[in-house]
């Protein structure tokens, strides 16, 4: 009886507690679209400028911090372990819990630190925090570090993927949704957030040729008229599924125009109530459609499709970083290229060059500015709008593969060496 009451209270809290504009509860922010409502954020910083504090970290990771109230959550290698860490917004460690051992025996990391067991991001509702490491271990802890449950995703098939499994589960109304997609499994899974018990699983097929089953994107929730739906991106398609049982509603086709075997998806789609923008990879197309009422195959013959831009005139579909929309413009970044397209038509607005280095962390929009991080610690700050204006290029002496988190007037970067708090 006591346990039932606790579970009931847990679910009510997870459903009823909305994410404040001051929180960053998941890797792409309060609405999973890269936006923050914060104002008066700094546009300029450096190693000795506008740094509130920095905290030395025990190991290399690439997940975006999750921030709620006065707590910051992320995973990290720590010696021979992988740990879940909680750091206060004062820069002091509050607690850490061992999750598993390091991945040295699981895969030889050919990406030279680009991915580690701490590449996925955490999610939190302020009461609990959910974390995932590429060993397959998915965990739930209370906000003060007490273990609640754990699950092993390798029960759906032994992981077989070149660069490890780094999916970030999405929390929605008391349920964790994720895609378990590698060469031994192509599944969508829903788990009860309070207990970790499976609610349903669904086969999600694709072409499955060559490296196509190697999926590095994460699941998203689409909320809009006729929704919500679970959005899955990988194995040559982007698909929308009912939350009740995972049944498919629509499927974006033609993302791998030649059904090439050298075709894996890393970037995530931009998911908004009236627009979904789907990248592919390499020299593939970028597709935008209106998800309201969309059904069946999304292709140029489907009235839901708004535009489809092939690789042309120097524009390439984003390989890693998800698109972001501000007003009527969608922005894209690659390893130095930065492009703006009209959201409704896909027509180019401009294309410019920013920091020429690999880009892995997501972009963030806040206070009329777009923060575009590169992995060498440089972050370009661009004024949003139809006219390109570079406001600043800021340098931190660190390697940063995760995207920034914005909360309570600060910008947090999880570097390889430090956790940085930018702001007052």
C-alpha positions in Angstrom: 0.0 0.0 0.0 2.8 2.4 1.0 4.7 1.6 -2.2 1.5 2.2 -4.3 1.1 5.6 -2.7 4.7 6.5 -3.4 4.4 5.4 -7.1 1.2 7.4 -7.4 2.9 10.5 -6.0 5.9 10.0 -8.3 3.7 9.9 -11.4 1.6 12.9 -10.4 4.8 14.9 -9.8 6.3 13.8 -13.2 3.1 14.8 -15.0 2.0 17.8 -13.2 5.3 19.7 -12.6 5.9 21.8 -15.7 9.5 22.8 -16.6 10.2 26.3 -15.5 11.8 28.7 -17.9 14.7 28.8 -15.4 15.3 25.0 -15.8 17.0 22.9 -18.5 15.5 19.5 -17.8 16.7 17.6 -20.9 19.3 17.9 -23.6 17.5 20.4 -25.9 15.8 22.4 -23.2 12.3 22.9 -21.7 10.5 22.1 -24.9 13.2 20.0 -26.6 13.6 22.6 -29.3 16.8 24.4 -28.2 15.1 27.5 -26.9 15.4 29.2 -23.6 13.3 32.1 -22.2 16.2 33.5 -20.3 17.1 37.2 -20.8 20.3 39.2 -20.3 22.6 36.3 -21.1 26.2 37.1 -21.8 27.3 37.4 -25.4 31.0 37.5 -24.6 33.1 35.3 -22.3 36.6 33.8 -22.1 38.8 31.9 -19.7 39.0 34.9 -17.4 35.8 36.8 -18.4 32.2 36.1 -17.4 33.1 32.8 -15.8 31.1 32.4 -12.6 33.0 29.2 -11.8 34.6 26.1 -13.3 34.7 22.6 -11.8 37.4 20.0 -12.6 35.8 16.8 -13.9 36.9 13.2 -13.2 36.6 12.1 -16.9 35.7 12.9 -20.5 32.0 13.1 -21.4 29.8 14.7 -24.0 26.3 14.9 -22.6 24.5 18.2 -22.1 23.9 18.9 -18.4 20.4 18.8 -17.1 19.6 21.6 -14.7 16.7 22.0 -12.2 16.7 24.5 -9.5 20.1 24.5 -7.8 21.2 21.1 -9.2 23.1 20.1 -12.3 23.1 16.4 -13.4 25.4 14.6 -15.8 27.4 11.4 -16.2 31.1 11.0 -16.3 33.8 8.4 -16.3 35.6 8.3 -13.0 38.6 6.1 -12.9 37.3 2.6 -13.7 33.7 3.6 -13.1 31.0 5.6 -14.8 29.1 7.8 -12.4 26.1 10.0 -12.2 27.1 13.3 -10.8 25.1 16.1 -9.1 26.8 19.5 -8.9 25.2 22.6 -7.3 24.8 25.8 -9.2 27.4 27.1 -6.7 30.0 24.9 -8.5 30.3 22.4 -5.6 29.8 18.6 -6.0 26.7 17.4 -4.1 26.9 13.7 -4.7 27.8 11.0 -7.2 26.7 7.5 -7.7 28.4 4.6 -9.6 26.4 3.4 -12.6 28.7 0.8 -14.2 32.4 0.2 -15.0 34.0 2.0 -17.9 33.5 0.9 -21.5 37.1 -0.1 -22.2 36.1 -3.7 -22.7 33.0 -2.9 -24.7 34.4 -1.1 -27.7 37.6 0.4 -28.9 36.8 4.1 -29.2 38.0 5.1 -32.7 36.6 8.6 -32.3 39.5 9.8 -30.1 37.3 11.0 -27.3 34.4 12.2 -29.4 32.2 9.7 -27.7 32.5 8.0 -24.3 30.2 6.1 -22.0 29.1 9.5 -20.8 27.9 10.8 -24.1 24.1 10.6 -23.5 22.4 13.4 -21.5 20.3 13.0 -18.4 16.6 14.0 -18.0 15.1 15.3 -14.8 11.7 16.5 -13.4 13.3 18.0 -10.3 12.3 15.0 -8.1 14.2 12.3 -10.0 16.9 12.0 -12.6 17.2 9.4 -15.4 20.5 8.6 -16.9 21.9 6.2 -19.5 25.4 4.9 -20.3 26.4 3.0 -23.4 26.9 -0.2 -21.5 23.1 -0.3 -21.9 22.4 0.6 -18.3 19.4 2.9 -17.8 18.8 4.2 -14.3 16.5 6.3 -12.1 17.7 8.1 -9.0 16.1 10.6 -6.7 17.4 14.1 -6.9 19.4 13.5 -3.7 21.1 10.5 -5.2 19.2 7.5 -4.0 18.8 4.6 -6.5 15.2 3.9 -7.5 15.6 1.3 -10.4 17.9 0.3 -13.2 17.4 -1.7 -16.5 19.7 -3.2 -19.1 18.8 -2.3 -22.7 21.0 -5.1 -24.0 18.2 -7.5 -23.1 16.8 -6.4 -26.4 19.9 -7.7 -28.2 23.6 -7.4 -27.7 24.9 -4.1 -28.8 26.6 -4.2 -32.2 27.4 -0.7 -33.4 30.7 1.0 -34.4 30.8 4.0 -32.0 28.7 2.8 -29.1 25.0 3.4 -28.1 24.4 6.9 -26.8 20.7 7.5 -27.1 19.1 10.0 -24.7 15.7 8.8 -23.5 12.9 11.3 -23.6 10.6 11.8 -20.5 7.0 12.5 -21.2 4.1 12.4 -18.7 5.5 9.6 -16.6 6.9 7.5 -19.4 10.4 7.1 -20.8 10.6 6.7 -24.6 13.7 5.6 -26.5 14.8 4.0 -29.7 17.1 1.0 -29.3 18.5 0.8 -32.8 21.7 -1.0 -33.8 22.6 -4.0 -35.9 21.0 -6.5 -33.5 17.8 -4.6 -32.8 15.5 -2.0 -34.4 13.0 -1.2 -31.7 11.0 1.6 -30.1 10.5 1.1 -26.3 8.3 2.7 -23.7 9.1 2.3 -20.0 7.3 3.4 -16.9 9.4 6.2 -15.5 8.5 5.3 -11.9 9.4 1.6 -12.1 11.4 1.0 -15.3 8.9 -1.7 -16.4 8.3 -2.0 -20.1 4.9 -0.6 -21.2 5.4 -1.6 -24.8 8.0 -2.3 -27.5 7.6 -2.0 -31.3 9.7 -3.1 -34.3 10.8 -0.1 -36.3 12.2 -1.4 -39.6 14.4 0.4 -42.1 16.5 -0.6 -45.1 19.1 -2.1 -42.7 21.9 -2.0 -45.3 25.6 -1.6 -44.3 25.9 1.0 -41.5 22.3 2.3 -41.8 21.2 0.3 -38.6 23.9 2.2 -36.7 21.7 4.9 -35.2 23.1 7.7 -33.0 20.0 9.9 -33.0 17.5 10.0 -30.0 13.8 9.8 -29.8 11.6 13.0 -29.6 8.0 13.7 -28.6 5.9 15.8 -31.1 3.1 17.8 -29.5 0.6 19.3 -31.9 -2.9 19.1 -33.2 -3.6 15.4 -33.4 -0.6 14.4 -31.3 1.3 13.6 -29.3 3.5 11.3 -31.3 6.9 9.6 -30.8 9.4 10.7 -33.5 12.1 8.2 -34.4 15.0 9.1 -36.7 17.3 6.4 -38.0 17.9 3.5 -40.4 17.2 5.7 -43.4 13.8 7.0 -42.3 12.1 9.4 -39.9 8.8 8.1 -38.5 6.0 9.2 -36.2 4.3 6.7 -33.8 1.4 6.6 -31.4 2.4 6.8 -27.8 -0.2 4.1 -26.8 1.4 1.2 -28.7 4.1 2.5 -31.0 2.0 2.0 -34.2 3.3 4.1 -37.2 1.4 7.1 -38.4 3.8 8.6 -41.0 7.2 7.9 -42.5 9.6 10.4 -44.2 11.0 8.6 -47.3 13.8 9.4 -49.7 16.4 10.3 -47.1 18.8 7.8 -48.5 18.1 8.4 -52.2 20.4 5.7 -53.5 19.8 3.3 -50.6 23.5 3.4 -50.0 25.0 1.2 -47.3 27.3 4.0 -46.1 24.5 6.0 -44.6 24.0 6.5 -40.8 22.0 9.2 -39.1 23.5 11.2 -36.2 21.7 14.5 -36.3 18.2 14.8 -34.8 15.2 16.4 -36.5 13.8 19.7 -35.4 10.4 18.9 -33.9 7.8 21.7 -33.5 4.0 21.7 -33.4 3.6 23.0 -37.0 7.0 22.0 -38.5 9.3 19.0 -38.5 12.7 19.5 -40.3 14.5 16.2 -41.0 18.2 16.1 -41.8 19.8 13.0 -43.4 23.6 12.7 -43.7 26.5 13.3 -46.1 25.1 14.7 -49.3 21.5 13.6 -48.6 18.4 15.8 -48.6 16.8 17.9 -45.8 13.0 17.6 -45.7 10.5 19.8 -44.0 6.8 19.0 -43.5 3.7 20.0 -41.6 3.0 17.2 -39.1 -0.6 18.3 -38.4 -2.7 15.6 -39.9 0.2 14.0 -41.7 -0.2 10.3 -42.6 1.6 7.7 -44.7 4.7 8.2 -46.7 6.0 11.8 -46.6 7.4 12.5 -50.0 7.0 15.2 -52.7 3.6 13.8 -53.6 2.3 14.2 -50.1 0.6 17.5 -49.4 2.2 17.6 -45.9 5.6 18.0 -47.4 6.6 21.7 -47.5 10.1 21.5 -49.0 12.9 19.2 -49.8 16.4 20.6 -50.3 19.1 18.4 -51.9 22.8 19.1 -51.4 23.4 22.0 -53.7 25.1 25.4 -53.8 27.3 24.5 -50.9 24.4 23.7 -48.5 24.7 20.3 -46.9 22.3 18.6 -44.6 23.6 18.8 -41.0 25.6 15.7 -40.2 25.5 16.0 -36.4 24.0 19.2 -35.1 20.2 19.4 -35.2 18.5 22.4 -36.9 16.9 25.1 -34.8 14.1 27.5 -35.7 13.7 31.1 -34.6 10.6 32.9 -35.9 10.4 32.1 -39.6 14.0 31.0 -40.2 15.6 27.6 -39.7 19.3 27.6 -39.0 21.8 24.9 -39.8 25.4 24.4 -38.9 28.2 22.1 -40.0 31.9 22.1 -39.4 32.2 25.8 -40.1 29.3 26.4 -42.4 26.3 28.2 -41.1 23.1 28.5 -43.1 19.7 30.1 -42.7 16.6 28.9 -44.7 13.0 30.1 -44.8 11.0 27.8 -42.6 8.0 27.7 -44.9 9.7 27.4 -48.3 13.3 26.2 -47.7 14.6 29.1 -49.7 18.1 30.3 -48.7 18.3 33.4 -46.6 22.1 33.4 -46.3 25.1 31.2 -45.8 28.2 32.2 -43.9 31.3 30.8 -42.3 31.7 30.5 -38.6 34.5 28.7 -36.5 36.1 26.2 -38.8 36.2 23.1 -36.6 34.0 20.1 -36.0 30.6 20.9 -34.5 29.0 18.4 -32.2 27.0 20.3 -29.6 23.5 21.5 -30.3 22.7 25.2 -30.9 20.8 27.2 -28.3 18.5 30.2 -29.0 17.9 32.8 -26.3 17.4 36.5 -25.9 17.6 37.2 -29.6 20.9 35.4 -29.9 22.0 32.0 -31.3 24.8 30.2 -29.5 26.7 28.0 -31.9 29.4 25.9 -30.1 32.4 24.1 -31.8 34.3 21.2 -30.3 37.5 23.2 -29.8 35.9 25.4 -27.1 34.9 28.2 -29.4 31.3 29.5 -29.4 30.0 31.8 -32.1 27.2 34.1 -31.0 25.0 35.2 -33.9 22.1 37.7 -33.8 18.9 36.1 -35.0 17.1 37.5 -38.0 17.3 37.7 -41.8 20.5 39.8 -41.7 23.6 37.9 -40.6 25.4 39.6 -37.7 28.2 37.9 -35.7 28.1 39.3 -32.2 31.1 37.5 -30.7 33.4 34.5 -31.0 34.3 33.2 -27.5 37.0 30.8 -26.5 37.2 28.4 -23.5 40.4 26.4 -23.0 38.6 23.0 -23.2 37.3 20.5 -25.6 33.5 20.6 -25.7 31.3 18.1 -27.6 28.1 18.6 -25.6 25.7 21.4 -26.2 25.2 24.2 -23.7 22.4 24.3 -21.0 20.8 27.6 -20.1 19.3 28.2 -16.7 18.8 31.0 -14.2 20.9 33.6 -16.1 23.8 31.2 -16.8 25.1 29.1 -19.7 26.6 25.8 -18.7 29.2 23.9 -20.8 30.3 20.4 -20.1 33.8 20.2 -21.3 36.3 17.3 -21.3 38.2 18.9 -18.5 35.7 21.2 -16.7 32.1 22.0 -16.1 31.9 25.8 -16.9 29.3 28.2 -15.6 29.2 31.3 -17.8 27.4 34.4 -16.4 27.2 36.3 -13.1 
